[in-house]
Amino acid sequence: MQEQLEQIKDRAANLFDDEADGRNAGIGQAENMIAFAAAIGCTFMVRQGLQLGWKAALKRDPPKNPTSHEVEWREALLWGAVSGAIVGAARIASRRASSSAYRSMRSVS
């Protein structure tokens, strides 16, 4: 039983080990998980904001399925370009900001 507890502790320690995992040079697993969670949250919030902004500016809902034949090409391309660019930039910014905050927190400890 004690051996199993030690194995669980080792696995947990390895999960939050700050060593790079090879996929993102210089970014440990814990930092990567935090950045991923921040990017998901940011993506959700930005998409909600984009939808509200689209409604306010154009007085109609944004296209739910831009590939639908019922959506005009102009509207589909505009929604795709605007939402893709803004969501992409927000995801990158949130990942960088969360990584920076994580590294600052680690350097203080």
MOJOQUI-V108245 format. One line per field, one symbol per residue. burial: 1 if it has 16 or more other ideal C-beta (glycine too) atoms within 10 Angstrom, else 0. A space follows every 50 residues. Layout:
burial=???
This chain:
burial=00000000000000000000000000111011011001100100010001 00010000000110010000100001011000100010011001100110 010000000
